[in-house]
Amino acid sequence: MTVFTYSQARQHFSEVLDRAKREGSVQIRRKGGQLFSIVPVKKAKCSPFDIRGVKTKATTSDILDAIRESRSR
């Protein structure tokens, strides 16, 4: 794992991000010795609107009746 000083990371931030993407993470060390990690966020493979189906005994007509009833109020 690559470790950058705070000053190096600030001056070459683009390189820090590229290396984090390649290696999985990089660390930045502050003057006082504190370590921080930069880790790339992985993209979700599916749409945020994809949801699992729900098993129910309701029929299509039951659902349509419930919609009509809620709209008539």
N, C-alpha and C positions, 0 to 999 in steps of 0.2 A: 504494500500500500504506500502510495506517495504522500509525503508530508511537506506542505508548504509553510513558510512563515507567513504571518499576516501581511507583511509588506509585499512579499512575492505574489501572494494570492491577489492582492489589490491591483498590482501592476499588470498581472497576466491572468486576469479573471477568465477570459475566454479559453485560455489553455487549461486552467483549472477545471472548467466545466467539461471540456472535451476529454480530459483525462479521466474525470469521474465517470463519464459515459462509457469509456473504453474499459476501465478497470473495475467499475462497480461502485467505487467510492474513493474519496481523497480526504486527507485531514489537513486542517489549518491550525497551526500552533501560535497562540498569542504570546506576547512578551512575558507574561506571568507564568507560562507553562500550560495554560488551559488548552485542551484539544477540542476541536469541533470537526464534525464529519459533514461532507457534502455528498449526498447520495441521490442519483437520478430517480425521478418518479417514473414508474412503469405505466405505460398507457393501458387503459382498460380495453379488453378485446371485444367487448360488446357495447352496445348503445346503453346509455343510462335509462332508456325507456324500455329496455328488455326486462321483463319480469317473468317469474315462474307462474305457470298456470295454477289455478286453484280448483281442486276437485270438489264438485258439488252435485247434488241431485236435481238442481234447478234446470228446467228445460228452457229452450229458447223462448217459448211463449210465456213462461213465468217471468223471465227477465224483461221481455217487451212489455208485459202487463205492469210490472213494477215501474218501468220508465214512464209509461203513459200516466200511471197514477201519480207519480211525483211531479210530472209536468202539469197536471190538471189542478194542482193546489194553488 
